[in-house]
Amino acid sequence: MADNADKVPENVSGDYYVDEECTGCELCLDRAPTNFKMNDKKTKAFVFKQPDTEEEVQSCEQAIEDCPVDAIGNDG
């Protein structure tokens, strides 16, 4: 389970976030490309845009479900 006390610094404010457990596999970018990006070093993903449509929410929820290291959280 993702830890909101250990978020990567690049996340924008909001319910969805990526924590430091991220391994940089880019799966979340495949699931929700309008909401996730990789950091400059390409080592960790982060939420650059909080979802604002039902389709984006579903994509982010799919990313949470599929994340192999449980590094994506939703505090909403």
PyRosetta script that sets phi, psi and omega in degrees:
from pyrosetta import init, pose_from_sequence

init()
pose = pose_from_sequence("MADNADKVPENVSGDYYVDEECTGCELCLDRAPTNFKMNDKKTKAFVFKQPDTEEEVQSCEQAIEDCPVDAIGNDG")
pose.set_psi(1, 135.2)
pose.set_omega(1, -179.3)
pose.set_phi(2, -65.4)
pose.set_psi(2, 149.0)
pose.set_omega(2, -176.8)
pose.set_phi(3, -113.3)
pose.set_psi(3, 112.5)
pose.set_omega(3, -177.7)
pose.set_phi(4, -69.4)
pose.set_psi(4, -11.7)
pose.set_omega(4, 175.1)
pose.set_phi(5, -84.6)
pose.set_psi(5, -5.0)
pose.set_omega(5, -176.8)
pose.set_phi(6, -126.8)
pose.set_psi(6, 34.9)
pose.set_omega(6, -178.4)
pose.set_phi(7, -67.3)
pose.set_psi(7, 146.7)
pose.set_omega(7, 171.4)
pose.set_phi(8, -69.7)
pose.set_psi(8, 144.7)
pose.set_omega(8, -172.0)
pose.set_phi(9, -66.9)
pose.set_psi(9, -20.2)
pose.set_omega(9, -176.2)
pose.set_phi(10, -75.9)
pose.set_psi(10, -15.3)
pose.set_omega(10, -179.6)
pose.set_phi(11, -56.9)
pose.set_psi(11, 139.1)
pose.set_omega(11, 170.1)
pose.set_phi(12, -77.8)
pose.set_psi(12, 159.3)
pose.set_omega(12, 178.9)
pose.set_phi(13, -64.7)
pose.set_psi(13, 144.1)
pose.set_omega(13, 177.4)
pose.set_phi(14, 145.9)
pose.set_psi(14, -175.7)
pose.set_omega(14, -174.7)
pose.set_phi(15, -69.3)
pose.set_psi(15, -37.3)
pose.set_omega(15, -176.0)
pose.set_phi(16, -91.5)
pose.set_psi(16, 143.6)
pose.set_omega(16, -179.0)
pose.set_phi(17, -160.0)
pose.set_psi(17, 165.1)
pose.set_omega(17, 172.6)
pose.set_phi(18, -117.7)
pose.set_psi(18, 139.8)
pose.set_omega(18, 178.6)
pose.set_phi(19, -105.7)
pose.set_psi(19, 179.8)
pose.set_omega(19, -173.7)
pose.set_phi(20, -68.3)
pose.set_psi(20, -8.3)
pose.set_omega(20, 176.8)
pose.set_phi(21, -73.1)
pose.set_psi(21, -11.6)
pose.set_omega(21, -178.7)
pose.set_phi(22, -54.9)
pose.set_psi(22, 134.1)
pose.set_omega(22, 179.6)
pose.set_phi(23, -102.3)
pose.set_psi(23, -0.7)
pose.set_omega(23, 178.4)
pose.set_phi(24, 77.5)
pose.set_psi(24, 26.4)
pose.set_omega(24, -177.2)
pose.set_phi(25, -71.5)
pose.set_psi(25, -17.1)
pose.set_omega(25, 178.1)
pose.set_phi(26, 71.9)
pose.set_psi(26, 9.5)
pose.set_omega(26, 178.0)
pose.set_phi(27, -59.8)
pose.set_psi(27, -39.7)
pose.set_omega(27, -179.7)
pose.set_phi(28, -64.4)
pose.set_psi(28, -31.7)
pose.set_omega(28, 176.7)
pose.set_phi(29, -66.4)
pose.set_psi(29, -34.4)
pose.set_omega(29, 176.2)
pose.set_phi(30, -68.9)
pose.set_psi(30, -39.5)
pose.set_omega(30, -176.4)
pose.set_phi(31, -78.2)
pose.set_psi(31, -37.8)
pose.set_omega(31, -175.1)
pose.set_phi(32, -141.6)
pose.set_psi(32, 68.7)
pose.set_omega(32, -175.0)
pose.set_phi(33, -66.1)
pose.set_psi(33, -18.4)
pose.set_omega(33, 178.6)
pose.set_phi(34, -84.5)
pose.set_psi(34, -2.3)
pose.set_omega(34, -177.0)
pose.set_phi(35, -124.9)
pose.set_psi(35, -22.8)
pose.set_omega(35, -177.2)
pose.set_phi(36, -117.6)
pose.set_psi(36, 144.9)
pose.set_omega(36, 173.5)
pose.set_phi(37, -138.2)
pose.set_psi(37, 167.5)
pose.set_omega(37, 173.2)
pose.set_phi(38, -95.4)
pose.set_psi(38, 150.0)
pose.set_omega(38, 176.5)
pose.set_phi(39, -69.7)
pose.set_psi(39, 172.9)
pose.set_omega(39, -176.2)
pose.set_phi(40, -59.8)
pose.set_psi(40, -31.9)
pose.set_omega(40, 179.9)
pose.set_phi(41, -83.7)
pose.set_psi(41, -5.1)
pose.set_omega(41, -178.7)
pose.set_phi(42, 61.9)
pose.set_psi(42, 31.3)
pose.set_omega(42, -178.9)
pose.set_phi(43, -106.6)
pose.set_psi(43, -23.3)
pose.set_omega(43, -178.1)
pose.set_phi(44, -142.7)
pose.set_psi(44, 146.1)
pose.set_omega(44, 173.1)
pose.set_phi(45, -88.5)
pose.set_psi(45, 165.2)
pose.set_omega(45, 174.5)
pose.set_phi(46, -154.8)
pose.set_psi(46, 160.5)
pose.set_omega(46, 176.6)
pose.set_phi(47, -86.7)
pose.set_psi(47, 114.5)
pose.set_omega(47, 179.0)
pose.set_phi(48, -98.3)
pose.set_psi(48, -14.9)
pose.set_omega(48, 179.2)
pose.set_phi(49, -148.9)
pose.set_psi(49, 122.9)
pose.set_omega(49, 175.6)
pose.set_phi(50, -69.7)
pose.set_psi(50, 144.7)
pose.set_omega(50, -179.4)
pose.set_phi(51, -65.8)
pose.set_psi(51, 138.3)
pose.set_omega(51, 178.3)
pose.set_phi(52, -129.4)
pose.set_psi(52, 8.6)
pose.set_omega(52, 172.6)
pose.set_phi(53, -129.3)
pose.set_psi(53, 160.8)
pose.set_omega(53, 178.5)
pose.set_phi(54, -61.6)
pose.set_psi(54, -36.2)
pose.set_omega(54, 178.3)
pose.set_phi(55, -63.1)
pose.set_psi(55, -42.6)
pose.set_omega(55, 178.2)
pose.set_phi(56, -67.0)
pose.set_psi(56, -38.5)
pose.set_omega(56, 176.7)
pose.set_phi(57, -61.2)
pose.set_psi(57, -46.2)
pose.set_omega(57, 179.5)
pose.set_phi(58, -61.8)
pose.set_psi(58, -40.2)
pose.set_omega(58, 178.6)
pose.set_phi(59, -64.7)
pose.set_psi(59, -42.1)
pose.set_omega(59, 178.4)
pose.set_phi(60, -66.9)
pose.set_psi(60, -38.9)
pose.set_omega(60, 177.1)
pose.set_phi(61, -65.0)
pose.set_psi(61, -36.5)
pose.set_omega(61, 176.4)
pose.set_phi(62, -65.4)
pose.set_psi(62, -39.1)
pose.set_omega(62, 177.3)
pose.set_phi(63, -62.4)
pose.set_psi(63, -41.6)
pose.set_omega(63, 177.3)
pose.set_phi(64, -60.1)
pose.set_psi(64, -47.7)
pose.set_omega(64, -177.7)
pose.set_phi(65, -62.6)
pose.set_psi(65, -37.5)
pose.set_omega(65, -174.3)
pose.set_phi(66, -89.8)
pose.set_psi(66, -13.3)
pose.set_omega(66, -177.4)
pose.set_phi(67, -58.1)
pose.set_psi(67, 120.8)
pose.set_omega(67, -175.8)
pose.set_phi(68, -70.6)
pose.set_psi(68, -16.9)
pose.set_omega(68, -179.4)
pose.set_phi(69, -119.1)
pose.set_psi(69, 11.9)
pose.set_omega(69, 178.7)
pose.set_phi(70, 53.4)
pose.set_psi(70, 45.2)
pose.set_omega(70, -177.4)
pose.set_phi(71, -95.1)
pose.set_psi(71, -0.4)
pose.set_omega(71, -179.0)
pose.set_phi(72, -108.9)
pose.set_psi(72, 133.8)
pose.set_omega(72, -179.6)
pose.set_phi(73, -125.8)
pose.set_psi(73, 161.5)
pose.set_omega(73, 175.5)
pose.set_phi(74, -139.3)
pose.set_psi(74, 111.0)
pose.set_omega(74, 179.7)
pose.set_phi(75, -94.2)
pose.set_psi(75, 10.3)
pose.set_omega(75, -178.1)
pose.set_phi(76, -81.7)
pose.dump_pdb("model.pdb")
